[in-house]
Amino acid sequence: MKKELRVKTKQEFQKVLQGNRKIVTEPFILYFIENEYCFSRFGIAASKKLGHAVVRTTIRRKVRAMIQNVLKKEEIQKMDYVIVVRTAFLEKTFSENETDLQNAFQIIRRKMNEKNN
């Protein structure tokens, strides 16, 4: 994932988290807020509860790969997203986690379509 497609700074993360819009699934909490860009940006948070640094880095890489796969399959709303990875992520397979992430994006799309109509 390109660097410009990432939510990077602490202030950007806080802005998304304080937006009070979220979707909760078993392996993820997906926070989102509308942005002023013409593309989506993603931030990934993996706490120390998930494991040591190598494990957390591996998790972030897997989530980035899932995002890439979901972006290829369907249209995602142009927003800033922060994906908080939960401990249930470790218990599921890659494809199960990817399906959960895809379903979360579909829920967001439905909510935004309802809001716009």
C-alpha positions as CSV (number, residue, x, y, z in Angstrom):
1,M,0.0,0.0,0.0
2,K,1.4,3.4,-1.0
3,K,2.4,5.7,1.8
4,E,0.0,8.5,0.8
5,L,-2.9,6.0,1.3
6,R,-2.1,5.7,5.0
7,V,-3.3,7.6,8.0
8,K,0.1,8.3,9.6
9,T,0.2,10.8,12.4
10,K,-1.2,10.6,15.9
11,Q,-3.4,13.6,15.2
12,E,-4.9,11.9,12.2
13,F,-5.5,8.8,14.1
14,Q,-7.2,10.7,17.0
15,K,-9.4,12.6,14.5
16,V,-10.7,9.4,13.1
17,L,-11.1,7.7,16.5
18,Q,-13.0,10.7,17.9
19,G,-15.4,10.8,15.0
20,N,-17.6,8.2,16.9
21,R,-18.4,6.2,13.8
22,K,-17.4,2.6,13.9
23,I,-18.2,-0.9,12.9
24,V,-17.3,-3.7,15.3
25,T,-16.6,-7.2,14.1
26,E,-14.9,-10.1,16.0
27,P,-11.4,-9.5,14.6
28,F,-11.6,-5.8,14.0
29,I,-12.9,-2.4,15.1
30,L,-13.2,-0.2,12.0
31,Y,-13.4,3.5,12.7
32,F,-14.1,5.8,9.8
33,I,-14.6,9.5,9.0
34,E,-15.1,11.4,5.8
35,N,-12.0,13.0,4.4
36,E,-11.2,15.9,2.0
37,Y,-9.2,13.7,-0.4
38,C,-10.4,11.9,-3.5
39,F,-9.1,8.6,-2.2
40,S,-9.3,6.4,0.9
41,R,-6.6,6.4,3.5
42,F,-6.0,3.6,6.1
43,G,-4.4,3.3,9.5
44,I,-3.8,0.1,11.3
45,A,-3.5,-0.2,15.1
46,A,-2.2,-3.4,16.7
47,S,-1.8,-3.3,20.4
48,K,0.8,-5.0,22.5
49,K,-1.8,-7.5,23.7
50,L,-1.5,-9.2,20.3
51,G,2.2,-10.1,20.8
52,H,5.7,-8.7,20.5
53,A,6.9,-6.4,17.8
54,V,7.5,-9.0,15.1
55,V,4.0,-10.4,15.5
56,R,2.4,-7.0,15.4
57,T,4.3,-6.1,12.2
58,T,3.2,-9.4,10.6
59,I,-0.4,-8.6,11.6
60,R,-0.2,-5.1,10.0
61,R,1.3,-6.6,6.8
62,K,-1.6,-9.1,6.6
63,V,-4.2,-6.4,7.2
64,R,-2.6,-4.3,4.4
65,A,-2.8,-7.3,2.1
66,M,-6.5,-7.8,3.0
67,I,-7.2,-4.1,2.3
68,Q,-5.5,-4.5,-1.1
69,N,-7.6,-7.6,-1.9
70,V,-10.9,-5.9,-0.8
71,L,-10.0,-2.8,-2.9
72,K,-9.7,-5.0,-6.0
73,K,-13.0,-6.7,-5.4
74,E,-15.3,-3.7,-4.6
75,E,-15.7,0.0,-4.4
76,I,-14.9,1.5,-1.0
77,Q,-16.2,4.9,0.2
78,K,-13.5,7.6,0.0
79,M,-12.8,8.1,3.7
80,D,-10.2,7.8,6.4
81,Y,-10.2,4.4,8.1
82,V,-8.5,3.2,11.3
83,I,-8.6,-0.5,11.7
84,V,-8.0,-1.7,15.3
85,V,-7.0,-5.4,15.3
86,R,-8.4,-7.4,18.1
87,T,-7.1,-10.7,19.6
88,A,-9.7,-12.8,17.7
89,F,-7.7,-12.0,14.6
90,L,-5.0,-14.5,15.7
91,E,-7.6,-17.3,16.0
92,K,-9.0,-17.0,12.5
93,T,-7.5,-17.7,9.1
94,F,-6.5,-15.1,6.6
95,S,-9.6,-15.7,4.4
96,E,-12.0,-15.5,7.4
97,N,-10.5,-12.2,8.6
98,E,-10.6,-10.9,5.0
99,T,-14.3,-11.8,4.7
100,D,-15.0,-10.0,8.0
101,L,-13.1,-6.9,6.8
102,Q,-15.0,-7.0,3.5
103,N,-18.3,-7.3,5.3
104,A,-17.4,-4.3,7.5
105,F,-16.7,-2.2,4.4
106,Q,-20.1,-3.3,2.9
107,I,-21.9,-2.2,6.1
108,I,-20.2,1.2,5.8
109,R,-21.2,1.6,2.2
110,R,-24.8,0.8,3.1
111,K,-24.8,3.3,6.0
112,M,-23.4,6.0,3.8
113,N,-25.9,5.3,1.0
114,E,-28.8,5.5,3.5
115,K,-27.4,8.8,4.8
116,N,-27.1,10.3,1.3
117,N,-30.7,9.2,0.3
